[in-house]
Amino acid sequence: MQTQFSFVSAIKPGRPVRRAALRTLAVTLLAAAGLAAACLPATASAADLLATVKARGTLKVALEGTYPPFNYKDQKTGQLAGYDVDVARLLAAKLGVKVEFVSSEWASILAGLSANKYDVIISQVGINPKREQAFDFSTPYIYSMPQLIVRKDEKAVYTSLADLKGKKLGVGQGSVYEQQAKAVPGIDVRSYAAAPDTMSDLASGRLDAALNDSLMSAYLLKISKLPIKAGAQVGAVERMGIPFHKGNPEFKAALNKALADVAADGSLNAISIKWFGTDVSKAP
């Protein structure tokens, strides 16, 4: 239905128009305009991320690129490698698109997602209530626990973060472990951009201990020639998921289905075995 109203025909030429008449005319015009708007179809909402990704043909994935064995640059090939990289490629293939990687420092990676610099982050992002207020998450694709690393000749026994009061503790800058350490009064928390730097300072005595992901710790101890060893596990199981902007139910459903499919067909387990020797995609 289309409503037509002629402002010109409402006023006869050659006659003065009183203010009251103008008010009446204005009300009539507004009512007519409202009726016309009501008869028009509602404006379409912003496209779901799934449609955007499909139309573009690529899934833009942010990762650190300096966090082996999860995501890092292979020194021989110069290409990105790691558990997260393999997971991203698996999921993109299930969605029917290619993957486009975007490297970002951890401290700014969530801000980059907020600014729409990429579609998702696949870089060991822990699922917690604060982050869930800002983003939607996929189902978890990896589980781990926080663990201490100490020097091989360390005589002190640290069984909890509380035992580190008055001690220097190295953590990843912007990580959930940094938050956990800073929540315990009395710990001298030192933040690092890269895990190898943390391990180096620990080995040299500039730190008393380091706190990291248990899987990352196992990998570091496996490849490192530094005089360091595994310490106690000091926290609850952590769930790692894939964050993306809220308001994309179709994308969320498709991403979770892709994760369920790669778990069911064994390909996610194969990646876990490749990098860790065990299936890290299931809760312990």
N, C-alpha and C positions, 0 to 999 in steps of 0.2 A: 504494500500500500504506500502510495506517495502522496504527501500532503503539500498542496501548493497554496501560497498566500502572497498576494501582491501588495507591497507597502505603498506603491504609487496609487493603486486603485482605491485604497482605503481613505485617501484624502482627496476631497474634491478641489480642483484648481480654483484659485481666486478667492478662497475663503480662509479667514484666520483660523488657526487650530488652537484651542484652549489647552492648558497644561493637563487638565483632567482627562481630556480626550487623548492626549499623547500617552498618559500613563495607561489608559485602557488599551490603547493600541500596542504599547510595549508588552503588556501582560499577555495579550492575544498572540503576539509574535512569539514570545517565549514558550507559550503553551503549544503552539503549532510546531515549533522547532523540537520540543520535547517529544511530541507525538511522533514526529518523523524519525527521531533518533531511536525511539522505542521499536519502530517497525524495521529498523536495519539490523542485519546480523551482527552478533558480538564480534569484537576484534579478536583475531587469533592470538593465542598466547605464544611466548617464545618457544622455538622448536626444542624438543627434547634432545639431550646431548647425543643420544643414539642416532637420530636423524642427521645431526651435524657431522658426526664421525663418518657415517656411511656415505654422505654426500661428498665429503672431503676425500675419503678413501684412505685416511690415515688416523691412527690413534696416537695423539701426542702424549708421550710418557716422560715424566721428569724423574730423574734419579741423581744421586750424588756423583757417581763415577769414580769415587775414591774410597770405596768401602768394601774391599774383598773379604769374603768370597761372594758377597751379595751383588755388588755392581762396581766394576773397575775397568780400567783400560789395560788390555793385555800388552805387555811390553814387547812381545815378538810381532804381533800383528797390528797393534795400535787400535784395535777394535774393542768395543765394549764387551765385557764378558761377566759371568756370574749368575747366581741363582735368580735374582730379580730380572735380569736381562732375558734369561730363558723363559721365565714365567710370562713376561710381557709379550714375547714373541708367540708363545702358545695361545694366549688370550686374544691377541690381535687376529691370529689366524682363525680362531673360533668365531670372532665377530665378522670375519670376511674382509678385513682391511689390513694394510701394512702398518708397521710400527715406526714412529718417528721419535727418537730419543732426544731429550733436552737435558743437558747437565746443569746442575744448580748446587750451590753450597747449601749444606743442611740448614744453616741458620736462617736462610731466606726461602727455603723450598715451599713452605706452606703459604707464605705471602705471595709467592709467584702463582700458586694455584688460585688464590683469591683474586689476583689480577688477571686471570684468564690467559696466562702465558702457556698453559698446557691443559690437557683434559684430565689427567690423573697423575698420581704419584705412585710409583712402584719402587719403593726404596726403604723398606723396613719402617713404615710409619705405624707406631703403636696406637691401638684403638683405646681412647680414654674419654670420659664424659666431656671434658673441656673441648676436645677436638670434634666430638660428635655434635656439639652445639653449633659449630661453624660449617661442618661438612658432613655429607653422607659417606658411608664406608661400605665396601664389599664385605662378604663373609671373610673370616680370617684365612690367609693362605700359608701362614707359617706361625709357629709357636716357639717361644724360648723363655729363658729366665735371666735376670740380672746376676752377674757373677763377678767376683773380685779376681784380680790378678796381682800377684806379689813377686818380689825377687826370690830367687831360689834359696838364698841364704837368710831369708826373713825368719827371725826366731819368734816374733809376736804372732799370736793366733787371732785373726779377725773372723768372728763368726756372724757378725751383723754390722750394719752401718754404724750403729751406736758405739761399737768398739773403735771406730776411727775418729772419735772426738779428739781434737788436738793434733790430728794427723793431716798430711797433704794427700788429697785424693784426686786423681785425674779422671775426667769424664769427657764425653763428646759434647761439643758446643751445640746447644739447642736441643739436646736429646732428652728423652724421658728420664734417663739415668742422671742427668744433670739436675733435673727437677727433684728427683728422689733424694739425691745427696744434699741439695740445698735445703731440703725440708728437715734435715737433722741438725739441730744446733751444735755448733762447736767444730764442725768439719771444715777444714781449709780446702774448699773446692776449687780446683784448677781446670778450666775448660780448654779443650783443644779442637781444632778444626779437622784433624786427621788422626786416626788411631795409631799409625806408626810413630808419630811424634810423641804420643802419650807413652807408648811402650819404651821408647828411647829414653825419655825422662825418668821413667820408672827404673829402668836398668841402671841408669847413672846415679840414682839416689836422690834426684830432685823431687820425686814423689815417694810416698810410703805404700801406695796401692793405686790400682786403677779399677774402674767399674765399667763393665760393658756387657753386651749381650753374650749369653753363654755359648751360642753357636759361633759368634765372632771370636770369642776368647779361645775356643778350641782350635779354630783355624789359625789364629795368630800364633798360638803356642806350637802348632804343627809346623809352620813355615819359618818361625823366628829362630835365629841363632843367639838371641839375647838370653842372659841368665834370669829368666822369669818362669813362673809356674802358676798353675790354676789355684785360686783360692776358693773360699766358700761361696755357695749360691746364697744370695741374701734377699730374696724377694719372691713374689708370686709369679705365676706363669703370665707371660705377656702375649697378647694376640696382635699380630700384624695384619693390617688390611690395606685396601686401596681406596684412598679418599678422592672425592670429586664433589662438584657443586650440588647443593640440595636442589630439589625440584626437577629431578630427572628420573622418574620412576621406570621408564622404559629402558633407559641405559642401565640402571641398577639391576633390573630383572635379567637383562641380557648378560651383564657381567657376571652375576652370580650363577647363571646357568652355564656360562663358559667355564667358570671355576669348578662347578659340579661335574661337568663333562670331562675335563682333563683329570679330575680325581678318579672318576669312574673308569676311564680308559687306561689308567696306569701311567700316563705321561707325566703327571705331576710327581708321582712317586719316583719315577726314573730320574727326574731332575734332582730330587732330594738326595737320592743315593749317589748321584754323580758328584755333588758338592759336599755332602756331609756324611755319607755312609749310612744314613738312616732316614726314615720318613719324617721330615720336620713339618709336614703340612697337617699333621694330626696332633691334637692336644695330648700331652703326656699324661 
